[in-house]
Amino acid sequence: MTENNLSTMIEKQGIFIGAKASYQEAHGIIIGIPMDYTVSYRPGTRSGPLAIRNVSIALEEYSIYLDRNLEDYEYCDLGDLGLPFGNVSSSLEMIEEATDNLLEDGKFPIFLGGEHLVSYPIIKSFARKYSGLHVIHFDAHADLRKDYYGEESSHSTVMRKASEILGPGRVYQFGIRSGIKEEFEYAQKNTRMFPQEVVKPLQETLSELKGKPIYVSLDIDVVDPAYAPGTGTQEPGGCTSREIIQAIHLLGQLDIVGFDLVEVSPHLDFSERTAILAAKIVREGILAFLKK
């Protein structure tokens, strides 16, 4: 896939802070996926990618945590995929195709959602590219339903679908504090779930994940709504903003091959603190995961 072919799938130019490299020069590629067609409560995450970009200019390019600067990394913000509005199956196909092309070009993709279902076609593509792929999933919700009112393609089923692709024990779930009983029963046999907590269990599992290709999927509602109210299905009892940033830094010890951040719904948070937190997580992810 060439940049010109990929550019035909892009609808809007990206503006994430510090994203100055060309596609050819860039190792990391930020791409937005403005889709929220299967949300089960409050819609609005289609506006998440633009909101994250808009507030990113409030951040410094320097990270005090890592003593690293965005100006030392080659990445670009390609823009948003121009998805066929309301067409779930065609949108998933387009997301998968775009991911395939980024991986063929040797890029490190950073996806901005959008609802969590967008992670499914991405993980499908990564699983073909990386033998032995593991997924680290941060979320308030298990997302392990077989279907949601009969619909198998839903943001509530995304990690069930990912687990079925990868096989038992390859999806690691952190911060989970909501779901139906059947989801937790499924997790006991098929995923590595660490309910409620994020940092401590992640620290304890780093050694078993080292040397494996890891894809990271982060639903912003893993963070308590006191820190991130701008999301469609808030769930009290989550981690702090500091803890999720610590988790990103811990992941820097692993072989991270791709990353998504989903479920920011800006119209539910007029303070913009959810989008600002998301932008900061992306900044720290670039600095922690990308090679200079």
N, C-alpha and C positions, 0 to 999 in steps of 0.2 A: 504494500500500500504506500502511496506517495502522499505528500502533504496536499497536493492539488486534489487528489481523489477524496481524501478525508475532508478537505475544506468544503466540498459540495454537500456534506452532511451538517455543516455548521450554520446556525441561524444568526447568532449574535457574537460580536467580538468580546473577548474577556478583558478584564481590567484589574486582576488581582495584583496586590502590591508587589513591586519588584520583578514582575514577570516581563522581562525585557528581551530575553533570548528569542531567536527565530526558532521555528519548528526544527530545522535541520541541526541547529546548535544545541538545542535543549535535550537534557536527559529526562527531566520531569515535565509532564504535560498535564495541566489542569483543564478539565472539561466538565461543563455543566450538563445535568440531565433534568430538565424541568418537567417532571412527570408526577402527577398525583391523582391518577385515575382510579385507584382501588382503595383509597383511604377509608377507614371504617368509622371515623368520627368527624374531625374538622379538617377540611381541605385547606390548601394554601402553600404546600411545600414546593409547588412548581415555581414559586417566586424565591425559593431559598438560594439558588446559585447567585442570582443577581444581588440579593441582599448581602450575602457574605462578601462578595467582591466590593460592593459599595462601601462597606464599613472597614474594609481591610486597610484603607488609607489612614485610619486612626491609629494603626499600629506602627511601631518602629520596625525597621528591617533587622535590627540587632536583637538577639535573644540573650538576656542576662542569664538564663538558666544554663544554656549550652555554650555560651561565649562564642557564638557563631553568627554570621551575618548573611542575609539573603543575597547580597551583592556578590558573594563568592560562589553562588550556585547557578547553574544554567537550567532554567525552566521557563516555560511559556504558558500563558493562559489562552487556549485555543478558542474558547467561547462555548456556547450551548449547542447541543444537538437540536436540530429542527425536527422534532418528533411529530408524527401525525396525531393531532389532538384527539384524545378519547379512544384511540385504537390501541388496546393493550398489546395484542400479539405482534402487530407490526412495529410498535415501539420497542418491544423487547428484542425483536430481530435486529433492529437498527442499532441498539445499544451493544448487542453482542458483536455485530459486524465492526462497529467502531473500535471496540476493545481488541478484537482480532487484529485489526490494522495497526493499532498502537503497539501491540506486542510484536508484530512482525517487523516493525520499524525499530525495535529495541528500546522503546520508551518506558519510563516509569509512570503509569497513569495515576492521577489523583482526581477522583470523581466527586462532584458536588451535587447532591440530590436536593429536591426530589424525594419521593417516598421510598421506603426501604425495598420494595420489590425490584427496583433498578439494580440491586446488587446481584440478583439471580443470574441474568445473562452475563454479567461481568465475571462472576465466579465460574460459570460454564466455560468461558473463554480461557481463563487462567488455568483451569484444571486440565485443559488440553495442552497448554504450553508447559506447565510445570508438573512433572511426575511427583507424586507424594505431597501435593499441595495441602496445606492446613489453613483454616480460617480462624482468625480471632475476631470475635463478635462482642461488641460492647452495646448494651441495650437495657432498657427497663423491662422489655417484653421478650418472652421466649421465642416468638415467631416460628413456632414448631407445629402449628395446626396443619392438618392434612388438607383442609379446605376451610373457607370462611363463608358460611351460608351457601355451600355448594360450589363456590368458586375456588379453584385450586391455585390460581395465579393472583395472589394477594400479598399485601405487605405483612399480613399475619402468617403467611406460609413460607416466607423466603428462606429461613434457615432450615426448615424441614426439607425443602427442595435442594438446598446446598448440601445437606447431610446425605441425602440420597445419591447425589452425584459423587461425593468424595468417599463415602463409606464410613462405618462406625469409628468414633473416636477422633475424627479429624476437624471437627468444629468445636472450638473452645469458647464458652460463653461466660461473660463476666457482667456483674451488676444486675442480673435478672431478678425481678421482683414482682412479676405479673404474668398470668397465663392461666389457662384451664388445666385441670388435673391431668388430662391425657397428655398434655405437652410435657409435663414434668416426668410422667411415666416414660414417654418416648426418650427424653433426655437421659434417663438412667441407663438405657441400653445403647444409645446411639451418639450422644455428644458428651463432651466434658463440660458440665455446667457448674458454675460457682455462683450461687445465688447471693444477691445483695451487695457483696463486696467486690472491689475492683483491684486496688493496688496490692494488697497482701497476697491473694491467690495468684495474681500475675507474677509477683516476685517468686513465688514458690514453684511455678511451672516453667520459668524461663529455661532451666537446664534441660528439660525434656523437649523443648521446642527449638533449641539451638541447632543449626545446621539444616533445618527444614525450610522450604519456601513457604512464606507466610503472607496471606492476604488479610488485610485489616478492614473490617466494616464497622463503622461507628455511628450509631443512632444517637443523636444529641439528647434524646430523652433518658439516656443512661445517667445523665446529670440531673440532680434534683431540680424541680421546677422553680425553686427559690433562686437558682442561678441561671436557669434556662427555661423560661416560661413559654417561649415562642416555638411550640411544637404541638402537633395535633392531638396527641394522646398523652397528657401529662400523667406522671405517676410519682407521687411523693415517696420519700425515703431513699433517694438516690445519692450518688457520690457528689462531692464538691467540685467546683471548677478546678481547684488546685490539684485534686486527686486525678482528674482525667488528664491533666497536663503531665503529671508525674507518670501516668501510665504510658503516654506517648514516648516519653524519654526512656522508660524501661524497654519499650519495643525497639528502640535504637540499637539494642544489643543483639537483635535477631536479624535474620535475612528477610526483610520485608520487601515484597515484590510489587505491591500495589496497595491502594488505600482508597476508601470512600468515606464521606461524611454525609449523612442523610437526615431528613425529617425536620429541617429548620423551616418554620412557618412564620415569616416575619410579620404578617398582619396581626398576629396574636401577641406581639411584644413591641409596643411603641417605643420602649426604651432602647431597643436594638441590642440589648445585652446578650441575647441568645446568638445573634449573628456575629457579634464581636467575639464572643467566646469561640464560635465555630471558626472564624477567621484566624484566631490565635492558635487553635488546634492545628489548622492547616499549615500555618507558619512553622510551628514546632515540628510538624510531621515532615515538611520539606527539609528542615535542618537536621532532623534525626535520621531520616531514611535515605535521602539522596546522597549519592557520591559526588564529591567535588570534581 
